[in-house]
């Protein structure tokens, strides 16, 4: 599971209108977008039971406060593709969320949507308590930490699959604890987002791969600069810090490693000595961040390469304005001294009149506001600079009917862990001499015997995978799950079993199912190798025992 807090965008709409639109979207998303679908919805801590009445209650209470610009918060919890929560599980999630965040008793509206490949629930909670009339700070101001704890609890109680980099886990005693993380040097999240979108290594990753060992092992500044030049990088001082140039892109040295800040390097290498770099900047060609879909990525790079180079220099008018403002800030104290009153009679005048600190701070504050407004007006006059837009690599693949390759890119980290021979869809038999419904019952019994504590939400996906491995077609598996899935489960009148079967089958016959079958093949091959070693050891031992022995005299 993953979770996200949706921030309200700055808009001219009044507070009540924003809240009303959010509640309408959660409860009736199809009114604004026909593709949006809802399966389950609810409301808590309201005096009324109708949607319009609850919406008016929330807007009227939220507009009472003058201390919070937006007292209603919006959160989203999302499941994996093969996970399909029931209405009871969603209600339990909302209850645990309110309890962990300290929002019990607050007005809450939630809805389970399934318009995307992943089921997700939207939660809108009014942080202004209807009894105390105070705005609550969720989880004492650390609401992101709170929702990560909620994720750990839900994954433990309901059996959902956890993400690879989850922040919290539930230990054997049932307590939520921080998961230990190994210290790994990797790019920051904006750089990772860029790599996911374009498939191209970010400048931060290139600086880490090429320059980390050089900067870490350098003994002098000239040695550091010399080796960085050979790697195509430059290390320069900027203000009180340092930056590393990867071609024309500047990267903060501390973002490559916290130990590479200028202050820490100066303690180790002495006072900073600038390097003698060439004036011509080294051009670094784009590098793929993954070997998955390498040929498609090369075509994507050729098709989406910008025809106009990026502008790295600032507009001259903005530079002139900043220079004038800098001189005004430096001369502010001397200009204020000219307007200070003369000392009273009988008091000898000092050699230099000093400006009181309180007056100087007030003048600096208003000067800062004035300079900020001047820059804003100039940017508005210049217009927004055009940046070369790029299309996401995954969207580029899907637009060319390469959905399987797009799914491979989406799950590239899991695929990279597999041997190259197992990264493609495995070839499976096509023998279907058995009845799909009987096969479903047989596989279900075998799976439950091997994994008695398996979550109900994962059971049908496992059955679909086993039936696919046996050679049943996608349509046969779909019909079998549609007919048999609701047997043995609690009554769920709201659930659309046809859609449930379609999602389970799509997961089993998609890239996720391919990776599961590939991991099974790896495990079987490993077990066969270990069994071969054991047989060989047993054979050698038997040969030693059967060999004739000579008694020593």
Order of alpha helices (4+ residues) and beta strands (2+ residues): beta-alpha-beta-alpha-beta-alpha-beta-beta-alpha-beta-beta-alpha-alpha-alpha-beta-beta-beta-alpha-alpha-alpha-alpha-alpha-alpha-alpha-alpha-alpha-alpha-alpha-alpha-alpha-alpha
